[in-house]
Amino acid sequence: MTRATAVRPAPVTAPATAAGTPGRPGRRLAWRRSTTPLLLVLGWELAARSGLLAAEKLPAPSTVLATGWRLTRDGTLLTHLLDSLTRAGVGLLIGGGLAVLLGALAGLLRIGDDLVDPPVQMARMLPHLGLVPLLIIWVGIGESLKISLVALGAFFPLYFNTYAGIRDIDERLVEAARTCGLGALARLRHVVLPGALPALFLGLRLAIGAAWLSLVVGEQVNAQTGIGFLMMEAREFSQTDVVVLGLLVYALLGLLSDVAIRIVERRTLTWRRGLRAS
């Protein structure tokens, strides 16, 4: 009779990332994502200092940063920035809230689909920035115009992604939840909402980008404060450094808001396993 030999289990190793090193999958070093922007800024600085770029046309990044520091110290930049953030926040809240409400109504109810979706599909063919003359007649040239433009810019991306996110949910999941005895509210909470969240986050990212774009245009129409007003005032005095600073502020606001949404999305959708870049 032979003696049984003990079989040792194979050692468990940590999973490797796409690069072949142990750690969390998909983790990227920050310097890899910042390499290209830093190279672009460095090339811009060298071109400006060497005279390839005229200072009155495009000043060096160091000059723009110095101007930004000067306007920050005297409080000018902060004042205009707060006004721009207020307009963007109010417009995004109005347009985004209405988009989610109507998108859910059209996505969940047949009567909502019949009554809401056709006029929205027609309206989306119109460039909302081209509606500025009509909006001036309707709401004037004050704060209502700027908030209305932001709301319109944020509405359409969020509406269509809300609608598509709901309609893309597998109907068999809803039927299974109904079979298990879940009521309408429970099905919305446990099936519809998780299934539509990825599309909702995508729509929110697009809506925020459209909101900043709309604000750039809105703040150049009879504004007294805001980053757009600061840029228009600088244009009158040929202060190119201030104009470029305003553009950089808009770009940073858009980038930071997008990064914030992506962080919230990653933490909210921990259950989602998507394709990772290799």
Residue pairs with C-beta under 8 A, 6 or more apart in sequence:
13 22
14 22
14 23
15 22
15 25
16 22
16 23
17 23
17 24
17 25
17 26
17 27
18 25
18 26
18 276
18 277
18 278
25 276
26 276
26 277
41 61
44 53
44 58
44 60
44 61
45 60
45 61
45 62
47 53
48 55
48 58
48 59
48 60
48 61
48 63
49 60
53 60
55 63
55 240
56 238
56 240
57 240
58 240
58 244
59 240
59 241
59 244
63 241
64 241
64 244
64 245
64 248
67 241
67 242
67 245
68 77
68 245
68 248
68 249
71 77
71 242
71 245
72 78
76 230
77 230
77 245
77 249
79 225
80 225
80 226
80 227
80 229
80 230
81 227
81 249
83 225
83 226
84 215
84 219
84 226
84 227
84 228
84 253
85 253
87 143
87 146
87 147
87 150
87 215
87 218
87 219
87 226
88 150
88 211
88 212
88 215
88 253
90 147
90 150
91 146
91 147
91 148
91 149
91 150
91 151
91 153
91 154
91 211
91 214
91 215
92 150
92 151
92 154
92 207
92 208
92 211
94 147
94 151
95 150
95 151
95 152
95 153
95 154
95 155
95 158
95 207
95 211
96 154
96 155
96 158
96 204
96 207
98 151
98 155
99 154
99 155
99 156
99 157
99 158
99 159
99 162
99 203
99 207
100 158
100 159
100 162
100 200
102 112
102 116
102 120
102 159
103 158
103 159
103 160
103 161
103 162
103 163
103 166
104 162
104 166
105 112
105 116
106 112
106 113
106 116
106 117
106 120
106 163
107 113
107 162
107 163
107 165
107 166
107 167
107 196
108 166
108 192
117 163
120 156
120 159
123 156
124 156
124 160
128 149
128 152
128 153
128 156
128 214
129 149
129 153
129 213
129 214
129 217
131 152
132 145
132 149
132 217
132 221
135 145
135 148
135 149
136 145
136 221
139 145
139 148
141 221
141 222
142 222
145 218
145 221
145 222
146 215
146 218
146 219
146 221
146 223
146 226
147 218
149 214
149 215
149 217
149 218
150 211
150 214
150 215
150 218
152 214
153 207
153 210
153 211
153 213
153 214
154 207
154 208
154 210
154 211
154 214
155 207
156 210
157 203
157 206
157 207
157 210
158 200
158 203
158 204
158 206
158 207
159 203
160 203
161 199
161 200
161 202
161 203
161 204
161 206
162 196
162 199
162 200
162 203
164 199
165 195
165 196
165 197
165 198
165 199
165 200
165 203
166 192
166 195
166 196
168 195
168 196
168 199
169 191
169 192
169 195
169 196
170 195
173 191
173 195
174 187
174 191
174 192
177 186
177 187
177 190
177 191
178 187
182 190
182 191
194 271
197 268
197 269
198 265
198 269
198 272
201 261
201 264
201 265
201 268
201 269
204 261
205 258
205 261
205 262
208 254
208 257
208 258
208 261
209 254
209 258
212 250
212 253
212 254
212 257
215 226
215 228
215 250
216 228
216 250
217 228
218 228
219 226
219 227
219 228
219 229
219 232
220 228
220 229
220 231
220 232
223 229
223 232
227 246
227 249
227 250
228 246
230 242
230 246
231 242
231 243
231 246
231 247
233 242
234 240
234 241
234 242
234 243
234 246
235 243
